[in-house]
Amino acid sequence: MNKFCIGVVYRHTPDGRTALSFSSSLLKPLGVEQLQVFVDGGSRERTALAASAGLKDSARLAADNLVAYVKQTTGLSAAQIELRSLADQVELPAEAVVVDGGGGVGDGSLLVPFDEPAFGWRGEGPLVIPFGTDESALRAASVGIPLAKLLNREVVFYHTTWTNPSVEGSDPGLHVCSAASRTEQLLTAAATAAGVKYRVVIETALDVVLGTLRCAVRERANLLVMAREPKIIHGSYVDRALLQSTVPMLVVKRPIGGAAC
């Protein structure tokens, strides 16, 4: 049973329109019935939509106008659109994926589409999940692998390793430390158990983030799935990737485990 929920933060901007388009493209392949549109009730955008002299119920007018705008932008029906307050994001289950072209922060997993108007815009490319020595890749995979199964995409597990001077041979796989090897085993076992096709790509890149992004571009990835390391608040690989990536990114904030939408 699919437990994913898809939401989008409404912004009346070019990035906001891209986010609407991208989020709506996920509904059918994921089997999600409604797009949850999160709106800042005090925003200038909402106020502008509500501004109509002489009307007694400007809030209702604003909602109707917004639904009409989302319908026009996405091709969805009114029944497929649910308006919610931006504050309602705190109530989202862990399975929620919120698309935000502005790269905002919420309690659910955050998907930043950048300039891509729809999932699959790059073709039948894979989902890329980078891994290292900590548990963040396992949290990313807890969302990325189920998504890949529903979207019928391959997963590429990517790792960049430092060259170990005590190891002979140029194959990067020979230089992977034991902790990263253990993570790789857990990731591939999870993909196998889910019935998801996967590949492992190991390189000796000079920079972890640039190596990851180059892999995603080279693979024509549809999505780069990452999770922040628990002890790093600012300046993480995720933050750097968000600043440099052109490939849509899904940032997993917490592990799967809440109630379904």
GURO-751797 format. One record per residue (C-alpha): residue number from 1; residue in three letters; chain; x, y, z. Coordinates in Angstrom, 2 decimals. Example, Ala and Ser with C-alpha at 12.3 -4.5 7.8 and 13.67 -1.06 7.14 Angstrom:
BEGIN
SITE     i    aa   ch      east     north        up
SITE     1   ALA    A     12.30     -4.50      7.80
SITE     2   SER    A     13.67     -1.06      7.14
//
This chain:
BEGIN
SITE     i    aa   ch      east     north        up
SITE     1   MET    A      0.00      0.00      0.00
SITE     2   ASN    A      1.34      3.44     -0.89
SITE     3   LYS    A      1.60      5.73      2.12
SITE     4   PHE    A      3.26      8.68      0.43
SITE     5   CYS    A      1.69     12.13      0.58
SITE     6   ILE    A      2.65     14.87     -1.87
SITE     7   GLY    A      2.48     18.52     -0.89
SITE     8   VAL    A      3.70     21.77     -2.40
SITE     9   VAL    A      4.36     25.18     -0.90
SITE    10   TYR    A      2.43     27.78     -2.87
SITE    11   ARG    A      4.52     30.68     -4.11
SITE    12   HIS    A      3.24     33.05     -6.80
SITE    13   THR    A      6.64     33.12     -8.50
SITE    14   PRO    A      8.33     31.30    -11.41
SITE    15   ASP    A      9.91     28.87     -8.91
SITE    16   GLY    A      6.50     28.40     -7.33
SITE    17   ARG    A      4.87     27.54    -10.66
SITE    18   THR    A      7.64     25.03    -11.35
SITE    19   ALA    A      7.07     23.45     -7.95
SITE    20   LEU    A      3.33     23.15     -8.64
SITE    21   SER    A      3.99     21.50    -11.99
SITE    22   PHE    A      6.63     19.14    -10.58
SITE    23   SER    A      4.57     18.10     -7.56
SITE    24   SER    A      1.49     17.36     -9.67
SITE    25   SER    A      3.58     15.14    -11.97
SITE    26   LEU    A      4.23     12.80     -9.02
SITE    27   LEU    A      0.61     12.10     -8.14
SITE    28   LYS    A     -0.29      9.54    -10.81
SITE    29   PRO    A      2.95      7.47    -10.75
SITE    30   LEU    A      2.85      7.36     -6.93
SITE    31   GLY    A     -0.87      6.61     -6.76
SITE    32   VAL    A     -1.59      9.71     -4.67
SITE    33   GLU    A     -5.11     11.11     -5.00
SITE    34   GLN    A     -4.67     14.67     -3.76
SITE    35   LEU    A     -2.06     17.40     -3.92
SITE    36   GLN    A     -1.82     19.28     -0.66
SITE    37   VAL    A     -1.12     22.95     -1.37
SITE    38   PHE    A      0.33     24.81      1.59
SITE    39   VAL    A     -0.47     28.50      1.67
SITE    40   ASP    A      0.76     31.26      3.95
SITE    41   GLY    A     -2.53     32.80      5.08
SITE    42   GLY    A     -0.89     36.16      5.69
SITE    43   SER    A      1.14     36.32      2.51
SITE    44   ARG    A      0.98     39.15     -0.01
SITE    45   GLU    A      0.04     36.57     -2.64
SITE    46   ARG    A     -3.03     35.43     -0.70
SITE    47   THR    A     -4.00     39.02      0.05
SITE    48   ALA    A     -3.72     39.96     -3.62
SITE    49   LEU    A     -5.96     37.07     -4.59
SITE    50   ALA    A     -8.49     38.11     -1.95
SITE    51   ALA    A     -8.57     41.80     -2.88
SITE    52   SER    A    -11.98     42.49     -4.35
SITE    53   ALA    A    -13.97     45.46     -3.09
SITE    54   GLY    A    -17.47     44.86     -1.72
SITE    55   LEU    A    -17.18     41.09     -1.21
SITE    56   LYS    A    -18.11     39.81      2.24
SITE    57   ASP    A    -16.11     36.60      2.11
SITE    58   SER    A    -12.72     37.52      0.72
SITE    59   ALA    A    -11.07     34.45      2.28
SITE    60   ARG    A    -13.41     32.15      0.37
SITE    61   LEU    A    -12.78     34.10     -2.81
SITE    62   ALA    A     -9.06     33.79     -2.25
SITE    63   ALA    A     -9.35     30.03     -1.84
SITE    64   ASP    A    -11.51     29.67     -4.94
SITE    65   ASN    A     -9.09     31.78     -6.97
SITE    66   LEU    A     -6.14     29.80     -5.73
SITE    67   VAL    A     -7.78     26.48     -6.57
SITE    68   ALA    A     -8.56     27.83    -10.05
SITE    69   TYR    A     -4.94     28.90    -10.47
SITE    70   VAL    A     -3.62     25.50     -9.35
SITE    71   LYS    A     -6.05     23.75    -11.71
SITE    72   GLN    A     -4.86     25.88    -14.61
SITE    73   THR    A     -1.19     25.35    -13.77
SITE    74   THR    A     -1.31     21.61    -13.10
SITE    75   GLY    A     -4.31     20.25    -15.02
SITE    76   LEU    A     -5.69     18.74    -11.79
SITE    77   SER    A     -9.36     18.78    -10.86
SITE    78   ALA    A    -10.68     20.68     -7.85
SITE    79   ALA    A    -11.20     17.33     -6.07
SITE    80   GLN    A     -7.48     16.61     -6.41
SITE    81   ILE    A     -6.46     19.85     -4.68
SITE    82   GLU    A     -6.50     20.36     -0.92
SITE    83   LEU    A     -5.59     23.79      0.45
SITE    84   ARG    A     -3.84     23.82      3.80
SITE    85   SER    A     -2.15     26.41      5.96
SITE    86   LEU    A      1.62     26.59      5.88
SITE    87   ALA    A      1.57     25.90      9.60
SITE    88   ASP    A     -0.09     22.51      8.95
SITE    89   GLN    A      3.24     21.09      7.80
SITE    90   VAL    A      4.01     20.24     11.43
SITE    91   GLU    A      1.19     17.67     11.28
SITE    92   LEU    A      2.58     15.82      8.27
SITE    93   PRO    A      3.52     12.15      8.63
SITE    94   ALA    A      7.05     11.03      7.90
SITE    95   GLU    A      5.93      9.72      4.49
SITE    96   ALA    A      5.13     13.25      3.29
SITE    97   VAL    A      7.17     14.80      0.50
SITE    98   VAL    A      6.81     18.57      0.22
SITE    99   VAL    A      7.93     20.24     -3.00
SITE   100   ASP    A      9.24     23.77     -2.51
SITE   101   GLY    A     11.00     25.68     -5.25
SITE   102   GLY    A     12.18     28.16     -2.64
SITE   103   GLY    A     14.10     25.50     -0.75
SITE   104   GLY    A     12.16     26.09      2.46
SITE   105   VAL    A     12.35     24.08      5.64
SITE   106   GLY    A      9.57     21.86      6.96
SITE   107   ASP    A      9.05     18.77      9.08
SITE   108   GLY    A      8.56     16.47      6.10
SITE   109   SER    A     10.98     15.49      3.40
SITE   110   LEU    A     11.78     18.47      1.19
SITE   111   LEU    A     11.97     18.17     -2.61
SITE   112   VAL    A     13.57     21.04     -4.53
SITE   113   PRO    A     12.90     20.71     -8.30
SITE   114   PHE    A     15.12     23.61     -9.38
SITE   115   ASP    A     14.19     24.35    -13.02
SITE   116   GLU    A     12.55     21.03    -13.91
SITE   117   PRO    A      8.76     21.20    -14.47
SITE   118   ALA    A      8.08     17.49    -14.03
SITE   119   PHE    A      9.53     14.28    -12.69
SITE   120   GLY    A     11.11     12.31    -15.53
SITE   121   TRP    A     12.03     15.43    -17.48
SITE   122   ARG    A     15.49     13.91    -17.98
SITE   123   GLY    A     14.11     10.61    -19.26
SITE   124   GLU    A     14.22      7.24    -17.55
SITE   125   GLY    A     17.19      8.09    -15.34
SITE   126   PRO    A     17.75      6.62    -11.88
SITE   127   LEU    A     17.52      7.95     -8.36
SITE   128   VAL    A     21.00      8.60     -6.94
SITE   129   ILE    A     21.60      7.98     -3.23
SITE   130   PRO    A     25.12      8.88     -2.04
SITE   131   PHE    A     26.51      7.06      0.98
SITE   132   GLY    A     29.42      7.35      3.37
SITE   133   THR    A     30.23      6.10      6.86
SITE   134   ASP    A     27.27      7.50      8.83
SITE   135   GLU    A     23.60      6.53      8.94
SITE   136   SER    A     22.28      9.43      6.83
SITE   137   ALA    A     22.32      7.33      3.65
SITE   138   LEU    A     20.15      4.72      5.35
SITE   139   ARG    A     17.58      7.40      6.20
SITE   140   ALA    A     17.73      8.68      2.62
SITE   141   ALA    A     17.26      5.15      1.33
SITE   142   SER    A     14.27      4.57      3.64
SITE   143   VAL    A     12.42      7.04      1.41
SITE   144   GLY    A     14.41      6.77     -1.83
SITE   145   ILE    A     14.06      3.01     -2.30
SITE   146   PRO    A     10.24      2.93     -1.88
SITE   147   LEU    A     10.00      5.92     -4.22
SITE   148   ALA    A     12.16      4.19     -6.80
SITE   149   LYS    A      9.94      1.10     -6.64
SITE   150   LEU    A      6.75      3.10     -7.16
SITE   151   LEU    A      8.33      5.23     -9.89
SITE   152   ASN    A      9.86      2.15    -11.58
SITE   153   ARG    A     13.37      3.60    -11.45
SITE   154   GLU    A     16.77      2.12    -10.81
SITE   155   VAL    A     18.80      3.31     -7.82
SITE   156   VAL    A     22.47      4.26     -8.03
SITE   157   PHE    A     24.28      4.12     -4.69
SITE   158   TYR    A     27.22      6.50     -5.00
SITE   159   HIS    A     30.34      6.72     -2.85
SITE   160   THR    A     33.53      8.68     -3.20
SITE   161   THR    A     36.51      7.38     -1.26
SITE   162   TRP    A     39.95      8.61     -0.37
SITE   163   THR    A     42.90      6.70     -1.78
SITE   164   ASN    A     44.44      4.45      0.86
SITE   165   PRO    A     48.23      4.54      0.34
SITE   166   SER    A     48.57      1.13      1.99
SITE   167   VAL    A     46.31     -0.50     -0.61
SITE   168   GLU    A     47.68     -1.66     -3.95
SITE   169   GLY    A     45.61     -1.27     -7.08
SITE   170   SER    A     43.75      1.63     -8.66
SITE   171   ASP    A     40.22      0.22     -8.36
SITE   172   PRO    A     38.38      2.70     -6.07
SITE   173   GLY    A     36.40     -0.18     -4.57
SITE   174   LEU    A     39.58     -1.51     -2.99
SITE   175   HIS    A     40.06      1.72     -1.05
SITE   176   VAL    A     36.65      1.87      0.64
SITE   177   CYS    A     36.85      1.80      4.44
SITE   178   SER    A     35.07     -0.87      6.47
SITE   179   ALA    A     32.36      1.50      7.78
SITE   180   ALA    A     31.38      2.59      4.25
SITE   181   SER    A     31.45     -1.03      3.08
SITE   182   ARG    A     29.03     -1.92      5.85
SITE   183   THR    A     26.71      0.91      4.78
SITE   184   GLU    A     26.90     -0.33      1.19
SITE   185   GLN    A     25.89     -3.82      2.30
SITE   186   LEU    A     22.88     -2.48      4.20
SITE   187   LEU    A     21.79     -0.33      1.26
SITE   188   THR    A     22.06     -3.08     -1.33
SITE   189   ALA    A     20.28     -5.52      0.98
SITE   190   ALA    A     17.41     -3.03      1.39
SITE   191   ALA    A     17.13     -2.54     -2.37
SITE   192   THR    A     17.19     -6.30     -2.95
SITE   193   ALA    A     14.49     -6.89     -0.35
SITE   194   ALA    A     12.31     -4.23     -2.00
SITE   195   GLY    A     12.83     -5.69     -5.47
SITE   196   VAL    A     14.47     -2.51     -6.74
SITE   197   LYS    A     17.19     -2.68     -9.36
SITE   198   TYR    A     20.41     -0.98     -8.27
SITE   199   ARG    A     24.01     -0.26     -9.13
SITE   200   VAL    A     26.92      0.83     -6.93
SITE   201   VAL    A     29.27      3.50     -8.26
SITE   202   ILE    A     32.49      4.13     -6.33
SITE   203   GLU    A     34.99      6.83     -7.31
SITE   204   THR    A     37.95      8.72     -5.90
SITE   205   ALA    A     36.68     12.25     -6.45
SITE   206   LEU    A     38.60     15.25     -5.10
SITE   207   ASP    A     35.43     16.67     -3.55
SITE   208   VAL    A     32.53     14.64     -2.18
SITE   209   VAL    A     29.74     17.02     -3.26
SITE   210   LEU    A     31.14     17.73     -6.72
SITE   211   GLY    A     31.70     14.01     -7.25
SITE   212   THR    A     28.09     13.31     -6.23
SITE   213   LEU    A     26.65     16.01     -8.49
SITE   214   ARG    A     28.77     14.96    -11.46
SITE   215   CYS    A     27.56     11.38    -11.00
SITE   216   ALA    A     23.93     12.57    -10.91
SITE   217   VAL    A     24.41     14.61    -14.11
SITE   218   ARG    A     26.32     11.82    -15.85
SITE   219   GLU    A     23.61      9.28    -14.98
SITE   220   ARG    A     20.88     11.72    -16.07
SITE   221   ALA    A     19.34     11.14    -12.64
SITE   222   ASN    A     15.74     12.15    -12.09
SITE   223   LEU    A     16.32     12.68     -8.39
SITE   224   LEU    A     19.20     13.02     -5.94
SITE   225   VAL    A     18.16     11.70     -2.52
SITE   226   MET    A     20.11     12.77      0.55
SITE   227   ALA    A     19.69     13.18      4.31
SITE   228   ARG    A     21.59     15.47      6.65
SITE   229   GLU    A     24.07     13.96      9.07
SITE   230   PRO    A     22.53     14.19     12.56
SITE   231   LYS    A     25.41     16.09     14.17
SITE   232   ILE    A     25.86     18.70     11.42
SITE   233   ILE    A     23.48     21.66     11.45
SITE   234   HIS    A     25.03     24.04      8.91
SITE   235   GLY    A     27.49     23.49      6.07
SITE   236   SER    A     26.63     19.84      5.49
SITE   237   TYR    A     27.04     18.02      2.20
SITE   238   VAL    A     23.28     18.47      1.75
SITE   239   ASP    A     23.51     22.25      2.13
SITE   240   ARG    A     26.37     22.44     -0.35
SITE   241   ALA    A     24.54     20.21     -2.83
SITE   242   LEU    A     21.42     22.39     -2.61
SITE   243   LEU    A     23.53     25.40     -3.56
SITE   244   GLN    A     25.20     23.70     -6.53
SITE   245   SER    A     22.87     21.05     -7.90
SITE   246   THR    A     20.87     21.31    -11.11
SITE   247   VAL    A     19.34     17.86    -10.51
SITE   248   PRO    A     16.11     17.81     -8.44
SITE   249   MET    A     16.93     16.99     -4.82
SITE   250   LEU    A     14.94     15.21     -2.16
SITE   251   VAL    A     16.22     15.98      1.35
SITE   252   VAL    A     14.94     13.40      3.84
SITE   253   LYS    A     14.43     15.02      7.24
SITE   254   ARG    A     13.45     12.03      9.31
SITE   255   PRO    A     12.88      8.29      8.97
SITE   256   ILE    A      9.66      6.75      7.66
SITE   257   GLY    A      7.28      5.75     10.42
SITE   258   GLY    A      4.25      8.02     10.88
SITE   259   ALA    A      0.63      7.58     10.04
SITE   260   ALA    A     -0.48      7.67      6.44
SITE   261   CYS    A     -2.29     10.65      4.91
//
